[in-house]
Amino acid sequence: MKNSTYHHINLKNELIEKGIDLVNKYGVEQLSLRKVAQVCNVSHSAPYSHFKNKDELISAMQKYITDQFAEKLLNTVSLYSNQSNFLLEFGKTYILFFLENPQYFSFLFTQNSISIDLDINSFTEENYKPFLMYKEQLLKQLASLNISDEKKQNYIISLFAYIHGITSLATMENVKHTFDWSKKLDDLICLFSIEG
């Protein structure tokens, strides 16, 4: 009885988490509701009480990760948005989220469903929410500097590429290092400072 209660309460999230693991191991083409049910030790019909089909499961997986990620970033925005170390803290939050959940990084950024518009004036809802948060906050930081929109655009692209690139390296299993990434981030992120 205890087992069925556990599954009843947590099954949707468990299906999502196991689905992410399966995609990372075998690719999205190999994902099916049947396979996720098997890994979760539930009947083949159980996932259908939460998802109509594989596409709906994949959308839920992306939303599940994005919601957690955005919540962490929003917390950093609320704590540091008016402080000089904001970009450092925002970058650390970005990287540490995926260091703690490397399977999320691989899943999110190997799918074609995330839209990242680098244009300085694009704030549409289609733009990936965490990237949009980053861009809005960076533009606030740059507002006091007397620089052109083109230079602001360059900051948006280069800083994002830098943080995203560090995250990619930090989450790759085949990248070797002897240091602790979490202790290295301050030094790495501070290499990029905003100057007029």
Buried (B, 14 or more C-beta within 10 A) or exposed (E): EEEEEEBEEEBBEBBBBBBBBBBBEEEBEEBBBEBBBBBBEBEEEBBEEBBEEBEBBBEBBBEBBBEEBBEBBBEBBEEBEEEEEBBBBBBBBBBBBBBEBBBBBBBBBEBEEBEBBEEBEEEEEEBBBBBBBBBEBBBEBBEEEEBEEEEBBEBBEEBBEBBBEBBBEBBEEEEEEEEEBEEBBEEBBEEBEBEE
